[in-house]
Amino acid sequence: MVIEHNMFDALTLERMLQFMYTGDYTVNVTGAAVDGQVDADSQASNDYATSDEANPALPPHARRRTAKQLFAETLRQEPEPAPSVRYQIAATDPAIAHVYVYAIAGYYSLADLKDLALQKYSDPSIAIDVDQFADVVEAVYSCTWEHDDGLRLETLNTALAQIEELMSSETFMQALAEASGLQDFAAQLLPKAVEQASNRGGQMEEIQHAMNAKEEELRKAKEELTELDSRRLKLIESVKKQNEDVKKQNEEVSKANKEAQSVRTRLVTLELQVQQKSDEAKTARTDLASAQQRVRTLEAEKTTVKPNYAATLQQPKQRQEELKVTQNQAEQKQAQLEQTQTFLAQVQDDLQRSVAVKKHAWRRFHKRDNALREIAELLSDSCSCQNSTCRSDFGAYLEKDDRTESDDRGLMVRCSRCNWRHYGKLIR
């Protein structure tokens, strides 16, 4: 059985029937073989080729015939007013194919098919060529009623979305100016395009203002970052300097330790010398006592022999010389003992002064080292000022501890911003 239908082309009817049986329809207009058959849309479009389409002297919109013109030439009658035109022309563009499905759905009051056709027509994957956009617009406005603005509104929004490309296309602009079927579209497009351009101008100003605000925020952020980097570098330099000072103090302490060890060695040596001198003095005292005893003995003998002095004078001179020698030896021993005692007292005084000086230097070095260690621990425990009203990152400098008046009283850290004092352990 053959059903003759003179309103729509066979492919559009086939898509309507496909939707009624499956709930969907497909459009194949690539011109390639589909399931072993040549695309029917391409074959149908070749059947409606005219001699004007092969004339390169005509512009593209004039070389292509509209659906109404081709149908009128086929039936040898004038085109009917839209949308009562008979859709006998096979679509060679997916968008036009969906337009025809939308039209047949409206003709047969198939609301679901109409919505599906509008959805497929609005799919972003269907890219309408700029030079063919006039043909699509003419098909839309010739197949729909003025009050049925769903497809028309979608076409208008698509045109506004790519208004710049359309305005730069000579084919579209010439068709818009000359084709009578595009006058309604042009009357709707131009006011919307002007309004969109005006809105874009306002949006550009807002965007520029927002960009300026962001640039200002970025500039301030860069300045803050630069300041923070500068403060961080200063703090690093300060800590580095303090580490160098601590290193120097450690070197001085090490040097003082070596000097103290040297002093101890010298002290041991001096003690040995003092012990030796003491032994010599003790020997000298013994010799002196022996000499004094001999002198006393000689004096006793002299007292005893005084009555016989004349006889004594006559004794050999050897005895007198012996007495003189003994007295000289006793005097020499006495002088040596006095020198030894003087040297021993001087050595003891020098030793006491040297030990006192070294102990004082050792105490100062040890105290300063402890003060620097306390400051280093304070800086490592806290990276910001402890003043509750400041709380800024440390930009600090050192001063002497003001809790005591001693010259070697230790150090404290002061905030370079609010001068807040940060004490370490008091070094006494």
Secondary structure as GFF3:
##gff-version 3
##sequence-region A 1 428
A	DSSP	alpha_helix	10	22	.	.	.	ID=ss1
A	DSSP	beta_strand	33	34	.	.	.	ID=ss2
A	DSSP	beta_strand	37	38	.	.	.	ID=ss3
A	DSSP	alpha_helix	40	47	.	.	.	ID=ss4
A	DSSP	three_ten_helix	51	54	.	.	.	ID=ss5
A	DSSP	alpha_helix	60	63	.	.	.	ID=ss6
A	DSSP	alpha_helix	67	75	.	.	.	ID=ss7
A	DSSP	alpha_helix	94	107	.	.	.	ID=ss8
A	DSSP	alpha_helix	111	121	.	.	.	ID=ss9
A	DSSP	three_ten_helix	130	132	.	.	.	ID=ss10
A	DSSP	alpha_helix	133	143	.	.	.	ID=ss11
A	DSSP	alpha_helix	150	161	.	.	.	ID=ss12
A	DSSP	alpha_helix	163	167	.	.	.	ID=ss13
A	DSSP	alpha_helix	170	178	.	.	.	ID=ss14
A	DSSP	three_ten_helix	180	182	.	.	.	ID=ss15
A	DSSP	alpha_helix	183	304	.	.	.	ID=ss16
A	DSSP	three_ten_helix	306	308	.	.	.	ID=ss17
A	DSSP	alpha_helix	309	313	.	.	.	ID=ss18
A	DSSP	alpha_helix	317	381	.	.	.	ID=ss19
A	DSSP	beta_strand	396	400	.	.	.	ID=ss20
A	DSSP	beta_strand	411	415	.	.	.	ID=ss21
A	DSSP	beta_strand	421	423	.	.	.	ID=ss22
###
